[in-house]
Amino acid sequence: MQPLRKDHVDRWSEFVRDEFGIAFNRAEEEIEVQAQEKVEEVGKDFAKELKLNLKIKELDKSVNALRDFQDKKQSMENDLCYKAQKIADEISEIYNNSKKRRKWDMNNISIDIKDDNDPVEYITKRIKKACYEEAKRHFTAKHKLYHALDQKRKKCLNILYTGSHIQPTLSELSKEMKTANIQLDLPNSLLALPSGAK
């Protein structure tokens, strides 16, 4: 029997990774759709779960009051700015602590009331992004196909690294990939035992 050489292992390892990459992409697209649907369903309530909904309403009220009175005396503007920034800082702190505790893969925030951007819109978008990340993590953890593909990919790579001969290795690899609905198109001559082999 011909042994499975390193170049064979490298070639088939690359093939396995490519094919499983395609399969994972399909599974991840499904997960992303589910996570986005969850954001649409509960995204508005996510601020409440983070205990930020009242703070955001306060911030919105303060920011609106600030902008309504910006034409008035400098002292009034400074007072309103101080109050809004204090709330914005509290929101930033709560959000950043939640980010750290929940292990979101995002940067910390720092809401600056003096920016031209709408701080309520900014924090709302960040909360939706955090909600999406948690929803995606949740659906990934429970996605049976995703985990089954991962196990099958590992098994295929283990088959390749056994150091066995090429024919039985490729035959086993073909069988295992078929269980993941991935076709390994090989000529039958590669899967057949050499003549004289027992």
C-alpha positions as CSV (number, residue, x, y, z in Angstrom):
1,M,0.0,0.0,0.0
2,Q,1.2,3.5,-0.8
3,P,1.6,5.5,2.4
4,L,-0.1,8.9,2.8
5,R,2.7,11.4,2.2
6,K,3.0,14.8,3.7
7,D,2.0,16.5,0.4
8,H,-1.2,14.3,0.3
9,V,-2.0,15.3,3.9
10,D,-1.4,18.9,3.1
11,R,-3.6,18.8,0.0
12,W,-6.5,17.0,1.7
13,S,-6.2,19.1,4.8
14,E,-6.6,22.2,2.6
15,F,-9.5,20.6,0.8
16,V,-11.2,19.7,4.2
17,R,-10.7,23.2,5.5
18,D,-12.1,24.8,2.3
19,E,-15.2,22.5,2.2
20,F,-15.9,23.0,5.9
21,G,-15.3,26.7,5.5
22,I,-18.1,26.8,2.9
23,A,-20.4,24.7,5.1
24,F,-19.6,26.9,8.2
25,N,-20.3,30.1,6.1
26,R,-23.8,28.7,5.4
27,A,-24.4,27.9,9.0
28,E,-23.0,31.2,10.2
29,E,-25.3,33.1,7.7
30,E,-28.3,31.3,9.3
31,I,-27.1,32.2,12.8
32,E,-26.6,35.8,11.7
33,V,-30.2,36.0,10.3
34,Q,-31.5,34.4,13.5
35,A,-29.5,36.9,15.6
36,Q,-30.7,39.9,13.5
37,E,-34.3,38.7,13.8
38,K,-33.9,38.5,17.6
39,V,-32.6,42.0,17.6
40,E,-35.7,43.2,15.7
41,E,-37.9,41.3,18.2
42,V,-36.3,42.3,21.4
43,G,-33.7,45.0,20.6
44,K,-35.8,47.8,22.0
45,D,-36.1,46.0,25.3
46,F,-32.4,45.3,25.5
47,A,-31.7,48.7,27.0
48,K,-34.2,47.8,29.8
49,E,-32.3,44.5,30.5
50,L,-29.1,46.5,30.8
51,K,-31.0,48.9,33.2
52,L,-30.3,51.8,30.8
53,N,-33.8,52.6,29.5
54,L,-34.5,55.2,32.1
55,K,-31.1,56.7,31.8
56,I,-31.5,56.9,28.1
57,K,-34.8,58.7,28.5
58,E,-33.2,61.0,31.0
59,L,-30.3,61.6,28.5
60,D,-32.7,62.3,25.7
61,K,-34.7,64.7,27.8
62,S,-31.5,66.5,29.0
63,V,-30.0,66.6,25.5
64,N,-33.2,68.0,24.0
65,A,-33.5,70.6,26.8
66,L,-29.8,71.5,26.2
67,R,-30.4,72.1,22.5
68,D,-33.6,74.0,23.0
69,F,-31.9,76.5,25.3
70,Q,-28.4,76.8,23.7
71,D,-29.3,80.3,22.4
72,K,-29.9,81.5,26.0
73,K,-27.5,82.6,28.6
74,Q,-24.1,80.8,28.8
75,S,-24.8,79.8,32.4
76,M,-28.0,78.0,31.5
77,E,-26.2,76.2,28.7
78,N,-23.4,75.2,31.0
79,D,-25.8,73.9,33.7
80,L,-27.7,71.8,31.2
81,C,-24.6,70.5,29.5
82,Y,-23.2,69.5,32.9
83,K,-26.4,67.5,33.8
84,A,-26.6,65.8,30.4
85,Q,-22.9,64.9,30.4
86,K,-23.2,63.5,33.9
87,I,-26.0,61.2,32.7
88,A,-24.0,60.4,29.6
89,D,-21.0,59.5,31.7
90,E,-23.2,57.2,33.9
91,I,-24.5,55.5,30.8
92,S,-21.0,55.1,29.4
93,E,-19.9,53.5,32.7
94,I,-22.8,51.2,32.9
95,Y,-22.4,50.2,29.2
96,N,-18.7,49.7,29.6
97,N,-19.1,47.6,32.7
98,S,-21.7,45.5,30.9
99,K,-19.4,45.1,27.9
100,K,-16.6,43.8,30.2
101,R,-18.9,41.5,32.3
102,R,-20.7,40.1,29.2
103,K,-17.5,39.9,27.2
104,W,-18.7,41.8,24.1
105,D,-16.2,42.1,21.3
106,M,-16.6,45.9,21.1
107,N,-14.7,49.0,22.1
108,N,-15.6,51.0,25.3
109,I,-17.7,54.0,24.7
110,S,-17.4,57.6,25.9
111,I,-20.5,59.7,25.2
112,D,-19.6,63.4,24.7
113,I,-22.6,65.7,24.8
114,K,-20.6,68.4,23.0
115,D,-20.2,66.2,19.9
116,D,-22.3,67.0,16.8
117,N,-23.7,63.5,16.9
118,D,-26.9,62.6,18.6
119,P,-25.8,60.8,21.8
120,V,-29.2,59.0,22.3
121,E,-28.9,57.6,18.7
122,Y,-25.3,56.7,19.3
123,I,-26.0,54.7,22.5
124,T,-29.1,53.1,21.0
125,K,-27.1,51.8,18.1
126,R,-24.4,50.5,20.4
127,I,-27.0,48.7,22.5
128,K,-28.5,47.1,19.4
129,K,-25.0,46.0,18.3
130,A,-24.4,44.5,21.8
131,C,-27.8,42.8,21.6
132,Y,-27.0,41.3,18.2
133,E,-23.6,40.0,19.5
134,E,-25.4,38.3,22.5
135,A,-28.1,36.9,20.3
136,K,-25.5,35.5,17.8
137,R,-23.5,34.0,20.6
138,H,-26.8,32.4,22.0
139,F,-27.8,31.0,18.6
140,T,-24.3,29.7,17.9
141,A,-24.2,27.9,21.2
142,K,-27.6,26.2,20.4
143,H,-27.1,25.6,16.7
144,K,-26.9,21.9,16.3
145,L,-25.7,21.9,12.7
146,Y,-22.9,24.3,13.5
147,H,-21.5,22.1,16.3
148,A,-22.1,18.9,14.3
149,L,-20.0,20.4,11.4
150,D,-17.3,21.3,13.8
151,Q,-17.1,17.8,15.2
152,K,-17.1,16.2,11.7
153,R,-14.4,18.6,10.5
154,K,-12.2,17.6,13.5
155,K,-12.8,14.0,12.8
156,C,-11.9,14.4,9.1
157,L,-8.6,16.2,10.1
158,N,-7.9,13.4,12.6
159,I,-8.4,10.8,9.8
160,L,-5.8,12.7,7.7
161,Y,-3.3,12.9,10.4
162,T,-3.4,9.2,11.4
163,G,-0.4,8.4,9.2
164,S,-2.2,5.5,7.5
165,H,-2.0,4.6,3.9
166,I,-3.6,6.8,1.3
167,Q,-6.4,4.5,0.1
168,P,-8.0,3.7,3.4
169,T,-7.4,7.2,4.6
170,L,-9.1,8.8,1.6
171,S,-11.9,6.2,1.8
172,E,-12.6,7.0,5.4
173,L,-12.3,10.7,4.7
174,S,-14.8,10.3,1.9
175,K,-17.3,8.5,4.1
176,E,-17.0,11.0,7.0
177,M,-17.4,14.0,4.7
178,K,-20.4,12.4,3.1
179,T,-22.1,12.5,6.6
180,A,-21.7,16.3,6.4
181,N,-23.2,16.3,2.9
182,I,-19.9,17.3,1.5
183,Q,-18.9,15.3,-1.6
184,L,-15.3,14.2,-1.9
185,D,-15.0,13.5,-5.6
186,L,-12.2,11.0,-6.0
187,P,-11.6,8.5,-8.8
188,N,-12.4,5.0,-7.7
189,S,-8.9,4.0,-8.5
190,L,-7.6,6.1,-5.6
191,L,-10.0,4.4,-3.2
192,A,-9.3,0.8,-4.5
193,L,-6.7,-1.3,-2.7
194,P,-3.6,-2.0,-4.9
195,S,-3.6,-5.3,-6.6
196,G,-2.1,-8.0,-4.4
197,A,-3.0,-6.2,-1.2
198,K,-5.0,-8.1,1.5
